[in-house]
Amino acid sequence: MIPSRRDVPTDSRLRALPCLQLVRLPNVITALADGWAGYFICVNPPHSPDWRSLASVLVACACLYAGGVALNDLLDLSWDRVHRPERPIPSGRVSTRIAAMLVGVLFLAALVASGLTGRRSLNLCAVLVLSITLYNRCSKAWAPLAAVLMGTCRALNLLLGASAAPANWHQAWLPAALLGAYIFVVTAISRMEDKAFSPRRLIVLALLLALFPASSTLLYPRESFILGAVVILALMGMLAVRVRRACTQATPAAIGLVIQAALLGLVLFDAAAVLGRGHVAYGLACLALLVPSSLLARRMAMT
């Protein structure tokens, strides 16, 4: 899993509810944005959404992400005791028994919620559970494979949202692939936090990272292109500021802020996809998720 941020004050960590910190609550909101975007990419204006099906897959998206992060911390306990002792499990604020129960409940809730939407959603949810488990088993074994699996999980998360759409869910495959590739690069950048800093490598990875949101604009219809493109420009601007600061400071904390910006940028990536499809109100609703996610990121580590 991506290493923990070191710039979050200890007292903020102690004040946070341990279980919410364990599941990385700010990131759970970005998972909701993935599912939201996947759904509205497949719903053509001005069709009204099926709110019941959408709510079911959003619950599944949130539970899958939260359960996956908790499982990761359980499996990485021996490593975290040495390198991340402030995390909820090694610090003793969440017991391994409670964490294991939480993982089971969250995965079961995801399967039940997705099953309420339909067989396609349930099948995708089951594949996601397997992918998340495989990622957590391989995250420390081989970095490239871990990055691929992490990107795959994010792509499947967006597709899970798309699976609730009444039709045209194939329209989400390419956006999901771009989102997965984006997370692949974010995971590669995260590996720099515990290694010797290389400004050149960071700049190359940052340019590669920007390529995927920029490419997504090619999928927008001409009449709504500007709406989505403006949000993508905002995302790239936010990343550029953090990368420039990291190159100047060359510290693990500065790299951590690049990773945080990239993860929060998922909301912008998703919102741009919805706006680019012409869903102005639903795109702005997705964009609004950036507010709680950013506020929570000030008090809880995202990685």
C-alpha positions as a Markdown table, in Angstrom:
| # | Residue | x | y | z |
|---|---|---|---|---|
| 1 | Met | 0.0 | 0.0 | 0.0 |
| 2 | Ile | 1.1 | 3.6 | -0.5 |
| 3 | Pro | 3.3 | 4.7 | 2.5 |
| 4 | Ser | 1.8 | 6.9 | 5.2 |
| 5 | Arg | 2.0 | 10.6 | 5.1 |
| 6 | Arg | 4.4 | 12.1 | 7.6 |
| 7 | Asp | 3.1 | 15.6 | 7.5 |
| 8 | Val | -0.1 | 14.9 | 9.5 |
| 9 | Pro | 0.3 | 16.1 | 13.1 |
| 10 | Thr | 0.3 | 13.4 | 15.7 |
| 11 | Asp | -2.4 | 15.1 | 17.8 |
| 12 | Ser | -4.7 | 15.1 | 14.8 |
| 13 | Arg | -4.2 | 11.4 | 14.5 |
| 14 | Leu | -5.0 | 10.8 | 18.1 |
| 15 | Arg | -8.2 | 12.8 | 17.9 |
| 16 | Ala | -9.5 | 10.9 | 14.9 |
| 17 | Leu | -11.8 | 8.0 | 15.4 |
| 18 | Pro | -9.5 | 5.0 | 15.1 |
| 19 | Cys | -11.8 | 2.9 | 12.8 |
| 20 | Leu | -12.4 | 5.8 | 10.5 |
| 21 | Gln | -8.7 | 6.4 | 10.3 |
| 22 | Leu | -8.1 | 2.7 | 9.7 |
| 23 | Val | -10.4 | 2.8 | 6.6 |
| 24 | Arg | -8.9 | 6.1 | 5.3 |
| 25 | Leu | -12.2 | 7.9 | 5.3 |
| 26 | Pro | -11.0 | 10.7 | 2.9 |
| 27 | Asn | -10.2 | 8.0 | 0.4 |
| 28 | Val | -13.5 | 6.3 | 0.8 |
| 29 | Ile | -15.1 | 9.5 | -0.5 |
| 30 | Thr | -12.9 | 9.3 | -3.7 |
| 31 | Ala | -14.2 | 5.8 | -4.1 |
| 32 | Leu | -17.7 | 7.1 | -4.1 |
| 33 | Ala | -16.7 | 9.6 | -6.8 |
| 34 | Asp | -15.5 | 6.7 | -8.9 |
| 35 | Gly | -18.8 | 4.9 | -8.7 |
| 36 | Trp | -20.8 | 8.1 | -9.3 |
| 37 | Ala | -18.7 | 8.8 | -12.4 |
| 38 | Gly | -19.0 | 5.3 | -13.8 |
| 39 | Tyr | -22.8 | 5.5 | -13.5 |
| 40 | Phe | -23.3 | 8.9 | -15.2 |
| 41 | Ile | -20.8 | 8.2 | -18.0 |
| 42 | Cys | -23.3 | 5.6 | -19.1 |
| 43 | Val | -26.5 | 7.6 | -18.6 |
| 44 | Asn | -27.2 | 9.9 | -21.5 |
| 45 | Pro | -28.8 | 13.3 | -20.9 |
| 46 | Pro | -31.6 | 14.0 | -20.1 |
| 47 | His | -32.4 | 10.5 | -18.7 |
| 48 | Ser | -33.1 | 10.4 | -15.0 |
| 49 | Pro | -31.0 | 8.1 | -12.9 |
| 50 | Asp | -32.2 | 5.1 | -11.0 |
| 51 | Trp | -31.4 | 6.3 | -7.6 |
| 52 | Arg | -32.0 | 3.0 | -5.9 |
| 53 | Ser | -29.5 | 1.1 | -8.1 |
| 54 | Leu | -27.0 | 4.0 | -7.9 |
| 55 | Ala | -27.2 | 4.1 | -4.1 |
| 56 | Ser | -26.6 | 0.3 | -3.9 |
| 57 | Val | -23.4 | 0.4 | -6.0 |
| 58 | Leu | -22.1 | 3.5 | -4.1 |
| 59 | Val | -22.5 | 1.6 | -0.8 |
| 60 | Ala | -20.6 | -1.3 | -2.4 |
| 61 | Cys | -17.9 | 1.0 | -3.7 |
| 62 | Ala | -17.4 | 2.6 | -0.2 |
| 63 | Cys | -17.4 | -0.7 | 1.6 |
| 64 | Leu | -15.0 | -2.4 | -0.8 |
| 65 | Tyr | -12.5 | 0.4 | -0.5 |
| 66 | Ala | -12.8 | 0.6 | 3.3 |
| 67 | Gly | -12.5 | -3.1 | 3.7 |
| 68 | Gly | -9.5 | -3.3 | 1.4 |
| 69 | Val | -7.6 | -0.7 | 3.3 |
| 70 | Ala | -8.3 | -2.4 | 6.6 |
| 71 | Leu | -7.2 | -5.7 | 5.2 |
| 72 | Asn | -4.0 | -4.2 | 4.0 |
| 73 | Asp | -3.2 | -2.9 | 7.4 |
| 74 | Leu | -3.9 | -6.2 | 8.9 |
| 75 | Leu | -1.6 | -8.0 | 6.5 |
| 76 | Asp | 1.1 | -5.4 | 6.9 |
| 77 | Leu | 1.1 | -5.4 | 10.7 |
| 78 | Ser | 4.6 | -6.6 | 11.2 |
| 79 | Trp | 6.0 | -4.1 | 8.7 |
| 80 | Asp | 3.9 | -1.2 | 10.2 |
| 81 | Arg | 5.1 | -2.0 | 13.7 |
| 82 | Val | 8.6 | -0.9 | 12.5 |
| 83 | His | 7.8 | 1.7 | 9.8 |
| 84 | Arg | 4.3 | 3.0 | 10.6 |
| 85 | Pro | 3.8 | 2.5 | 14.4 |
| 86 | Glu | 1.3 | 5.4 | 14.5 |
| 87 | Arg | -1.3 | 3.5 | 12.4 |
| 88 | Pro | -4.4 | 2.3 | 14.3 |
| 89 | Ile | -3.5 | -1.4 | 14.5 |
| 90 | Pro | 0.2 | -1.3 | 15.5 |
| 91 | Ser | -0.5 | 1.6 | 17.9 |
| 92 | Gly | -3.1 | -0.6 | 19.7 |
| 93 | Arg | -6.1 | 1.8 | 19.1 |
| 94 | Val | -7.8 | -0.9 | 16.9 |
| 95 | Ser | -7.3 | -4.6 | 17.8 |
| 96 | Thr | -6.6 | -7.1 | 15.1 |
| 97 | Arg | -9.8 | -8.9 | 16.0 |
| 98 | Ile | -11.9 | -5.8 | 15.5 |
| 99 | Ala | -10.1 | -5.0 | 12.2 |
| 100 | Ala | -10.7 | -8.5 | 10.9 |
| 101 | Met | -14.4 | -8.4 | 11.8 |
| 102 | Leu | -14.6 | -5.0 | 10.1 |
| 103 | Val | -13.1 | -6.4 | 6.9 |
| 104 | Gly | -15.5 | -9.3 | 6.9 |
| 105 | Val | -18.6 | -7.1 | 7.6 |
| 106 | Leu | -17.6 | -4.5 | 4.9 |
| 107 | Phe | -16.9 | -7.1 | 2.2 |
| 108 | Leu | -20.2 | -8.8 | 3.0 |
| 109 | Ala | -22.1 | -5.5 | 2.9 |
| 110 | Ala | -20.6 | -4.7 | -0.5 |
| 111 | Leu | -21.7 | -8.1 | -1.9 |
| 112 | Val | -25.2 | -7.7 | -0.5 |
| 113 | Ala | -25.5 | -4.1 | -1.7 |
| 114 | Ser | -24.2 | -4.9 | -5.2 |
| 115 | Gly | -26.5 | -7.9 | -5.4 |
| 116 | Leu | -29.5 | -5.6 | -4.9 |
| 117 | Thr | -28.6 | -3.9 | -8.1 |
| 118 | Gly | -28.3 | -7.1 | -10.2 |
| 119 | Arg | -26.1 | -10.0 | -11.3 |
| 120 | Arg | -23.7 | -7.9 | -13.3 |
| 121 | Ser | -23.0 | -5.7 | -10.3 |
| 122 | Leu | -22.7 | -8.7 | -8.0 |
| 123 | Asn | -20.2 | -10.4 | -10.3 |
| 124 | Leu | -18.1 | -7.3 | -10.6 |
| 125 | Cys | -18.1 | -6.9 | -6.8 |
| 126 | Ala | -16.9 | -10.4 | -6.4 |
| 127 | Val | -14.1 | -9.9 | -8.8 |
| 128 | Leu | -13.2 | -6.7 | -6.9 |
| 129 | Val | -13.0 | -8.6 | -3.6 |
| 130 | Leu | -10.7 | -11.1 | -5.2 |
| 131 | Ser | -8.6 | -8.3 | -6.8 |
| 132 | Ile | -8.3 | -6.4 | -3.5 |
| 133 | Thr | -7.3 | -9.5 | -1.7 |
| 134 | Leu | -4.7 | -10.4 | -4.3 |
| 135 | Tyr | -3.3 | -6.8 | -4.2 |
| 136 | Asn | -2.9 | -7.0 | -0.4 |
| 137 | Arg | -1.2 | -10.3 | -0.7 |
| 138 | Cys | 1.3 | -9.0 | -3.3 |
| 139 | Ser | 1.7 | -5.4 | -2.3 |
| 140 | Lys | 5.1 | -6.0 | -0.7 |
| 141 | Ala | 6.3 | -8.8 | -3.0 |
| 142 | Trp | 6.8 | -7.0 | -6.3 |
| 143 | Ala | 6.2 | -3.3 | -6.8 |
| 144 | Pro | 5.2 | -3.3 | -10.5 |
| 145 | Leu | 2.6 | -6.1 | -9.9 |
| 146 | Ala | 1.2 | -4.2 | -6.9 |
| 147 | Ala | 0.9 | -1.0 | -9.0 |
| 148 | Val | -1.0 | -2.9 | -11.7 |
| 149 | Leu | -3.3 | -4.5 | -9.2 |
| 150 | Met | -4.0 | -1.2 | -7.5 |
| 151 | Gly | -4.9 | 0.4 | -10.8 |
| 152 | Thr | -7.1 | -2.5 | -11.7 |
| 153 | Cys | -9.0 | -2.2 | -8.4 |
| 154 | Arg | -9.7 | 1.5 | -9.1 |
| 155 | Ala | -10.8 | 0.7 | -12.7 |
| 156 | Leu | -13.1 | -2.0 | -11.5 |
| 157 | Asn | -14.5 | 0.4 | -8.9 |
| 158 | Leu | -15.6 | 2.8 | -11.7 |
| 159 | Leu | -17.0 | -0.1 | -13.7 |
| 160 | Leu | -19.0 | -1.2 | -10.6 |
| 161 | Gly | -20.8 | 2.2 | -10.7 |
| 162 | Ala | -21.3 | 1.7 | -14.5 |
| 163 | Ser | -22.8 | -1.7 | -13.9 |
| 164 | Ala | -25.9 | -0.1 | -12.3 |
| 165 | Ala | -26.7 | 1.9 | -15.5 |
| 166 | Pro | -29.7 | 0.6 | -17.5 |
| 167 | Ala | -27.7 | 0.4 | -20.7 |
| 168 | Asn | -24.5 | 1.5 | -22.4 |
| 169 | Trp | -22.2 | 0.3 | -19.6 |
| 170 | His | -19.5 | -0.4 | -22.2 |
| 171 | Gln | -19.0 | 3.3 | -22.5 |
| 172 | Ala | -17.2 | 3.2 | -19.1 |
| 173 | Trp | -14.5 | 0.8 | -20.1 |
| 174 | Leu | -12.1 | 3.3 | -21.6 |
| 175 | Pro | -12.5 | 5.9 | -18.8 |
| 176 | Ala | -12.0 | 3.1 | -16.3 |
| 177 | Ala | -8.8 | 2.1 | -18.1 |
| 178 | Leu | -7.5 | 5.7 | -18.0 |
| 179 | Leu | -8.4 | 6.0 | -14.3 |
| 180 | Gly | -6.6 | 2.7 | -13.6 |
| 181 | Ala | -3.5 | 3.9 | -15.4 |
| 182 | Tyr | -3.5 | 7.1 | -13.4 |
| 183 | Ile | -3.5 | 5.1 | -10.2 |
| 184 | Phe | -0.7 | 2.9 | -11.5 |
| 185 | Val | 1.5 | 6.0 | -11.8 |
| 186 | Val | 0.4 | 7.4 | -8.4 |
| 187 | Thr | 1.5 | 4.1 | -6.9 |
| 188 | Ala | 4.8 | 4.3 | -8.6 |
| 189 | Ile | 5.3 | 7.9 | -7.3 |
| 190 | Ser | 4.5 | 6.7 | -3.8 |
| 191 | Arg | 7.5 | 4.3 | -3.9 |
| 192 | Met | 9.7 | 7.4 | -3.9 |
| 193 | Glu | 8.7 | 8.3 | -0.4 |
| 194 | Asp | 11.0 | 5.7 | 1.2 |
| 195 | Lys | 13.8 | 5.8 | -1.4 |
| 196 | Ala | 16.5 | 8.3 | -2.5 |
| 197 | Phe | 14.7 | 11.3 | -4.0 |
| 198 | Ser | 15.2 | 11.9 | -7.7 |
| 199 | Pro | 13.7 | 15.2 | -9.1 |
| 200 | Arg | 14.1 | 13.9 | -12.7 |
| 201 | Arg | 12.2 | 10.7 | -12.0 |
| 202 | Leu | 9.4 | 12.6 | -10.2 |
| 203 | Ile | 9.0 | 15.0 | -13.1 |
| 204 | Val | 8.9 | 12.2 | -15.6 |
| 205 | Leu | 6.3 | 10.3 | -13.6 |
| 206 | Ala | 4.3 | 13.5 | -13.0 |
| 207 | Leu | 4.2 | 14.2 | -16.8 |
| 208 | Leu | 3.1 | 10.6 | -17.3 |
| 209 | Leu | 0.5 | 11.0 | -14.6 |
| 210 | Ala | -0.9 | 14.1 | -16.3 |
| 211 | Leu | -1.2 | 12.2 | -19.6 |
| 212 | Phe | -4.2 | 10.1 | -18.6 |
| 213 | Pro | -6.5 | 12.9 | -17.4 |
| 214 | Ala | -5.5 | 14.9 | -20.5 |
| 215 | Ser | -6.3 | 11.9 | -22.7 |
| 216 | Ser | -9.7 | 11.5 | -21.1 |
| 217 | Thr | -10.8 | 14.8 | -22.6 |
| 218 | Leu | -10.8 | 13.2 | -26.0 |
| 219 | Leu | -13.8 | 11.1 | -24.9 |
| 220 | Tyr | -16.0 | 14.2 | -24.3 |
| 221 | Pro | -18.6 | 15.2 | -26.8 |
| 222 | Arg | -17.9 | 18.5 | -28.5 |
| 223 | Glu | -20.8 | 20.3 | -26.9 |
| 224 | Ser | -19.7 | 19.6 | -23.3 |
| 225 | Phe | -15.9 | 19.4 | -23.9 |
| 226 | Ile | -15.1 | 22.8 | -22.2 |
| 227 | Leu | -16.8 | 21.8 | -18.9 |
| 228 | Gly | -14.8 | 18.7 | -18.5 |
| 229 | Ala | -11.5 | 20.2 | -19.8 |
| 230 | Val | -11.6 | 23.0 | -17.3 |
| 231 | Val | -11.7 | 20.6 | -14.4 |
| 232 | Ile | -8.9 | 18.5 | -15.9 |
| 233 | Leu | -6.8 | 21.7 | -16.2 |
| 234 | Ala | -7.5 | 22.4 | -12.5 |
| 235 | Leu | -6.3 | 18.9 | -11.6 |
| 236 | Met | -3.1 | 19.3 | -13.6 |
| 237 | Gly | -2.5 | 22.7 | -12.1 |
| 238 | Met | -2.9 | 21.3 | -8.5 |
| 239 | Leu | -0.4 | 18.5 | -9.3 |
| 240 | Ala | 2.1 | 20.9 | -10.9 |
| 241 | Val | 2.2 | 23.0 | -7.8 |
| 242 | Arg | 2.8 | 20.0 | -5.5 |
| 243 | Val | 5.4 | 18.5 | -7.8 |
| 244 | Arg | 7.3 | 21.8 | -8.1 |
| 245 | Arg | 7.4 | 22.1 | -4.3 |
| 246 | Ala | 8.6 | 18.5 | -3.9 |
| 247 | Cys | 11.4 | 19.1 | -6.4 |
| 248 | Thr | 12.4 | 22.2 | -4.4 |
| 249 | Gln | 12.2 | 20.7 | -0.9 |
| 250 | Ala | 13.2 | 17.1 | -1.7 |
| 251 | Thr | 11.7 | 15.6 | 1.5 |
| 252 | Pro | 9.4 | 12.6 | 2.1 |
| 253 | Ala | 6.8 | 15.0 | 3.4 |
| 254 | Ala | 6.8 | 16.9 | 0.1 |
| 255 | Ile | 6.4 | 13.6 | -1.8 |
| 256 | Gly | 3.5 | 12.8 | 0.5 |
| 257 | Leu | 1.8 | 16.0 | -0.5 |
| 258 | Val | 2.1 | 15.1 | -4.1 |
| 259 | Ile | 0.5 | 11.7 | -3.4 |
| 260 | Gln | -2.3 | 13.4 | -1.4 |
| 261 | Ala | -2.9 | 15.8 | -4.3 |
| 262 | Ala | -3.1 | 13.0 | -6.8 |
| 263 | Leu | -5.5 | 11.0 | -4.6 |
| 264 | Leu | -7.8 | 14.1 | -4.0 |
| 265 | Gly | -7.4 | 14.7 | -7.8 |
| 266 | Leu | -9.4 | 11.5 | -8.3 |
| 267 | Val | -12.5 | 13.5 | -7.5 |
| 268 | Leu | -11.6 | 16.1 | -10.1 |
| 269 | Phe | -10.9 | 13.3 | -12.6 |
| 270 | Asp | -14.3 | 11.7 | -11.9 |
| 271 | Ala | -16.2 | 15.0 | -11.9 |
| 272 | Ala | -14.6 | 16.0 | -15.2 |
| 273 | Ala | -15.8 | 12.7 | -16.8 |
| 274 | Val | -19.4 | 13.4 | -15.7 |
| 275 | Leu | -19.3 | 17.1 | -16.8 |
| 276 | Gly | -17.7 | 16.0 | -20.1 |
| 277 | Arg | -20.8 | 13.8 | -20.7 |
| 278 | Gly | -23.0 | 16.8 | -20.3 |
| 279 | His | -24.4 | 16.1 | -16.8 |
| 280 | Val | -23.8 | 19.5 | -15.3 |
| 281 | Ala | -25.7 | 19.1 | -12.1 |
| 282 | Tyr | -24.4 | 15.6 | -11.4 |
| 283 | Gly | -20.9 | 16.6 | -12.3 |
| 284 | Leu | -21.0 | 19.5 | -9.9 |
| 285 | Ala | -22.4 | 17.2 | -7.2 |
| 286 | Cys | -19.4 | 14.9 | -7.8 |
| 287 | Leu | -17.0 | 17.9 | -7.7 |
| 288 | Ala | -18.5 | 18.9 | -4.3 |
| 289 | Leu | -17.1 | 15.6 | -2.8 |
| 290 | Leu | -13.7 | 17.3 | -2.9 |
| 291 | Val | -14.8 | 19.5 | 0.0 |
| 292 | Pro | -15.3 | 16.8 | 2.6 |
| 293 | Ser | -12.5 | 14.7 | 1.3 |
| 294 | Ser | -10.0 | 17.6 | 1.6 |
| 295 | Leu | -11.2 | 18.6 | 5.0 |
| 296 | Leu | -10.9 | 15.1 | 6.3 |
| 297 | Ala | -7.5 | 14.8 | 4.7 |
| 298 | Arg | -6.3 | 17.5 | 7.1 |
| 299 | Arg | -7.1 | 15.3 | 10.1 |
| 300 | Met | -6.6 | 11.8 | 8.8 |
| 301 | Ala | -3.8 | 10.3 | 6.7 |
| 302 | Met | -4.9 | 9.3 | 3.2 |
| 303 | Thr | -2.1 | 6.7 | 2.8 |
